[in-house]
Amino acid sequence: MAIPLAHFAVALGFLVAGGGVAVAEVLDVAPGWATLAHVHLLLAGWICLTIMGAMTQFVPVWSGVSLYSMRLAKAQLALATVGLAGFAWALLASAPMWIHGFGALLLAGFWTLAYNVGRTLWRARPLDVTERHFALALGFFVVLTAFGFVLAMDLALPVLPRWGVTHPELLGAHATLAVYGAVLTTVVGALYQLATMFTQSDLRGIDYPLQRFETVAYPLGVVLLATGRLLSHVLVARVGAALVLASLFGFGIVVLRRLVETKADWNAMLTRYAVAAVALPLWVLVSAPSWLARPLSLTTLFGPPGSVHLLLVGVVGMVVAGTLYHVVPFIVWVERYSDRLGLEVVPMIDDLYDDRLATADFAAFVVGTALLVARESLGATALVGTAGTAFLFVGLLAFAANLALVLHRHVGWSITDVVAGPPPDA
């Protein structure tokens, strides 16, 4: 249990760091390549390290097999943490010669994850729908990190011209595989399990044909979209974009139907899933015209202006935050209270975090996202964008504090204890 908790704790640290860099950008005091730094701290740091911890913990549980290697699970976290911290420092320091060095450590961390969880999934064949998505996501992680390493190297030693590929082309493919390949494939696969499990409902009716379409069309669409962007082939990219958009729209409908039919009480997890389920089809509708018209444009890499935060915060961020509001208390509850059940009064899992902080961070995330979408899509004043960034930063601080308090109040550990190991007498 300590290994996934360590992943989540480090990921929360990167979340705060990424938010801090974003605030520094708004205040125009951020050094170096600050945008690249804050994007990687949030996506590779918070989102992907959370995915690493979640896969390490729950793939063996879902698949009914033991994790291939605990040592590799520890190694992946160390490599990714040092690699990303150094990578972000090199970007902020505008030190290109260090970027690909630390990038190599980051790549090694994700490749270690892919090997370790891949070998775990190999034992679990035949794979169900969630396991197939996770296997695909691991493949995307391998390719996107290789692309990222080459991009980092190209900043210091231009290598792409000799291969007939431009930096923007490889960047487009890398970003596509990162967000739509690794991250959203994992999110979709996990929600097939989580959205049914925690709403106490089952797929039925139209859910099944939508699921069958998504399981084939979505990964194919991601590959075609990334390939089209890499090779500057408009038709290939357009077909891939159409498949990605159609698949995600259908999946959003599936999740919405599960939430409408929920038999469970609403909590921090389901509330955030509801925001994501509404934001995902909305993002598809907003992005479809520009994606289908200009699928190669870096200016619409994640959709038109205003849609970036709708996707990355409204969909991905909400799903990850909602899931962590269950996973971290669940792990703590199992370690601290499960053996006392039936012998004394023990709290429920949702009782471990602070409801007021959860409500505050949820409101801050929603308001901040809405303000940033208004700033980018409606041309609102710069003050609106500044306020949006401030709300998001307050929200992420409240979110990180709430989960840290779960560990401190119910286990007596600090974040440092989780990462470095608990005290000897714990």
N, C-alpha and C positions, 0 to 999 in steps of 0.2 A: 504493500500500500504506500510505502514511503517514496517509491520511485515515481509514480504518477503525481503524487503531491508535490514532489520537487520540481517536476516539469511545470505544473500549474503555478507554483510560487515564482519560478524564474520568469515564466510568461507574463505574470502580473507585473513584475519589475520592468520588463520591456514595454508593457502597455503604458506605464507611467512615464518611462523615458521617452517613448515615441510621442505621447501627448505633450510632454514638456518641449520637445523639439518643434512640434507643430505650433505651440504657443509662441515660441521664440521666433518662428518664421513670421507669424502675424505681426509681432512687434518689431520685425525687421532687425533683429539682433542675432539671428542664427548664422553661424559661420559655414563656409564650405558648401558642399552639395547637400544642403539641409533637407530638401524635399526627398531626395533618394534615401537619406538616413531615416527620416521619420516614416516613410512608406515601408522600409524594410524592418524597422523596429516594430511596427504594428502588425504587418502581414507575416513576415518570417518569424518575428519574435513572439508577439502575443498569440496570433491565430495559429501559426504552424507548430509552435512549441506546445500549445494546448492540444492540438491534434496528435502530436507525438505522444504526449502523456496519456491521452484518451485511448489511442490505439493500443498502447502498451498494456493498459489496464483491462480494456473491455473486449478486445479481439479474443483473448483466451477465454473470457467469460462467455461471450456469445457463441464461440466456436466449440466450446467444450474441450479444449486442448490446453496443455501447458505452454507458457511462453518459451520460445526456443532458447533464449539466453538472457539471464538477468544481468550478466556482466556487460553484454552489448547494450542493454537498455540504459545502464549507467553511463556507458561510454558515449552513447549518442547524445545524451544531455550535455555532458562535459564538452564534447567537440562543438556542438551547435551553439552553446552558450559563449564559449571563448571566441569562436569564429564570428558570431554575429556582433558581439560587443566590440571586437577589434575592427570588424568591417564597418560598423557605424562610426567608430572613432576615426578611421581612415577617411571616410566620406566627409565628416565634419572638418577634419584637418586638411582636406584636399591633398591627401597623400596617396596618389595612385599606385605607387610601388608597393604599398602595404595592402591595398584593397584586395588584390587577387591572392595574396598570401593568407590573409584571414578568410577570404572566400573559399580557399581550399579546405580549411578546417570546417567551415559551415557545410560545404558539400559532403565532406566525410561524415558529418553528423547525420545528415538526411539519408545518405546511402547506407549507413549503419542501421538506421530505422527501417529502410526498405528491405534490407537483407533479413533483419531479425523478425519483423512482423511477416514478411513474405514467407520465411521458413515456417513460421507458426501457422499461417493460412494453408500452406502446403499440406500440413497434417490434417486439415479440417475438411478436405474435399469429400463430396461435392459441395460447392460454395452456394450459399443462399444469396438473396438479392443484396443484402448489406455487405456481405463478405466480398462479393464481386465488385462492388463499388470501391471498397477499401483496397482491393488488389489493383484496380485500375489507378486509384489515387497514388499508390506507391510507385507505379510505373511513371506517372506524370511527375512525381517528385524527383525521380532519377534523371529524367530528361531535362526538366526545367532548371535544376541546379547545375547540370552540365552547361546548359546555355548561359546561365548566370555567371559561371566561372569564366567562360570565354568572354562575356561582356566585360567583366571586371579586368581581365587581362588586356583587353583591347583598349582600355583607358590609359594604360601605361605603355604597352607595346602593341601598336596596331597590327592585328593579325588577320582581321576579317577580309581586307581587300584581296589578299592572295587566295581566299576561298570563294570569292565571287558573291559574298553576302555583305550587306551594309549593316552598320550598327543599328539604325532604326528598324530594319527588317528583323534582325535577331531579337531586338528588344520587344517588338510586337509579339513574336512567337513566345518569348520567355514569359511576358506578362500574361498572355492568354493561357498558357499551361499552368501558371501559378494560380490565378484566380479561378478560372473556369475548370481547369484540369484538377489540380491537387486539392484546392480548398473546397470548391462547390461540389465536386464529386464526393468528397468525404461527408460534407453536410447533408447531401441528398441521401447517401447510403445510411447515415446514422439516423436521419429523421424517419426513414421507413420503419425503423425499430422503435425509436423514442416517441414519435407522434402517435403511434398506436398503443404502445405500452402505457404512456402516462395520460392518455385520454380515455383509457379503458374501452377502446373501440377497435373495430377491425375494418380492414379494407373491404369494400363491397361495391357492387354495381360498376359504374364507370371508372372506379379507382383502378381496377385490374387492367383494362386496355390502356389507360394512361400510363400505368407503371410499365407494362410491356413495351410500349413505344419509347418511353424514356430510357429504359435500360439498354436499348440498341441505338437509338438516335442520338442520345446525348454524348456518349463517349466518341461516337463517330463524328459528330458535329464539332467537338472540341479539337480532334485531330485535324479535321479539314480546315477549320478556322485558323489554327496555329500554322498549318502547312501553307495555306494561302497567304498568310501574313509574312511568313518566312521567305517564300518564293515570289512575293508580289503578284500572285495570281488571283485576280478579282473574282472570277467565277467560282473557283474552289473555296475561297474565303466566304463568298456570299452564300453558297450552299451550306457550309459549316455554320455560319451565323444563323441561318433560317432553322436548322436543326436544333441548335442550342436554344434559341428563343422559344421554339414550339415545345421543346422538352421541359424547359423550366416553367413555362406557363402552365402546362398540364400538371407538373409536380406541385406547383403552388395551389392548384385546385384540389389536389389530393389532400394536402396538409390542411387547407381550409375546411374541407369536409370532415376531417377527423376532429378538428377543434370545435366545429359546430355541433357535432354529435357526442362531445365529451361527456362522460359520466363522472369525471373526477372534479374535485373542487379546484377553482382557479388559484394558481400560485405564481411565484416569480418566474418559474420556467415557462408555464403555459402562456402567461401574459406576453413574454418576449417572443415566443413562437408565433403568437397571433400577429404581432407587428411584422415579423418576417414573412408570414404567409400572405399578408396584404401587400407588403412592399415588393415581393418578388414578381407577381403578375403585373403590378404597376410599373416596375422597372422594365419589364419586357415590352409593354405597350409604349412606353416613352422612348425606348431605345430602338425598337424595330425599324422605324423610318430611316434613321441615320446609319444604322448598321447595315441594312440591306442596300442603301444607296452608296455608302463609302466604307466598306468593311475593312479596308487597309489603312485608314487614316488613324494616326496616333492620337489625334485630338478627340476621337470617339472610341478610344481603346476600350473603355468601360461604359460606353454609351454617350449621349450628348451631354452638354453642360447641365449640371444639376443632378445627374443620375449616378455619379460616382459615389457620393455619400449615401444615396438611397440604397445602392447595392452593398457597399462595403460596411456601412454602419447599420442601416435598416434591415438588411438580410443577414449577412455573415456575422456582424457584431452581435446582433440580437440573439441569433442561434447559439453562438459560443457563450455569451454571457448567461443566457437562460440555462444552458446545459451545465455550466459551472455552478450555478446556484443549486443544482441538484447533486452533481458529482462530488464536489468538495465536502458538503455536509454529509453525504452518504458514506464516503470513505471514513470520515471522522466518526460518524455514528457506529459503523461496523466495528471500528477499533475501540471505541470508548464505551458504547452502551449495549451492543448486541448481546453480550454474555450476561447482562443484567435483566434482560427482558423476561418478564414473568416473575421476577424476584423482588422488584421494586418499581416504582414509577419512573419511567424514562421519557425523555422528550422525543417528539417526532422529528423526522429529518428536517422538515421545514421550520421547526422551532429553533434550529441552531443558528440561523442568521437573523440579523436585525431587520424586521419588516419596514421600519421607518427609513433606514438607509437604502433598502432595496427600492422602496417607492421613490426616494429622492434621486437615486441614480437613474432609474427608469425615466422619470420625468425630465431629467437633465439631458439624457441621451435623445429622447424624442424631440424636445424643444431645440436642442443643438442641431440635430440632423435637419429639422424643418427649416431652421434659419439658414443653414448652409445651402440647402437645396434652393431656397428662395433667392439667396445671393447669386448663385451660379446660373439658375435657369430663368429668373425673372429680372435679373439686372438690378437687384436691390443695392443699397449703398454699402460701402466697405464696412461701415459700422455694424451692419447686420451680420456680415461674415465674421467679424471679430467677436461679436456676441455669441454666434453659433459655436465658434472654436472654444470660447470660454465655458459655455454650457457643457460641451463634450468633455472638456478637461475636468470640470467639477464632477461630472458623472462618472468618469473613469476612476477618479480618486475615491469617490464614495463606494464604488463597486469593489475596488481593490481593498479598501479598508474593511469592508463588510466581510469579505472572505478571510482576510487576515485575522479578524476578530473571532471568526469561527474556530480557527486553530488555537488562538490564544486562550479563549474562554473555556473551551471544552477539552483541550488536550494540554494546555499550558505551554505550547511551543510558540516560538516566534517564527517569522519567515526564514530567518537565518538558520534556526534549528532544522527546519524542513529541508533546506537546501544542503546544509553541511552535515546533517544528522542530528537526531535529538540528543538532549543531555543524557549522560550515562544512567542517571537514576529515573529517567522518564519511563 
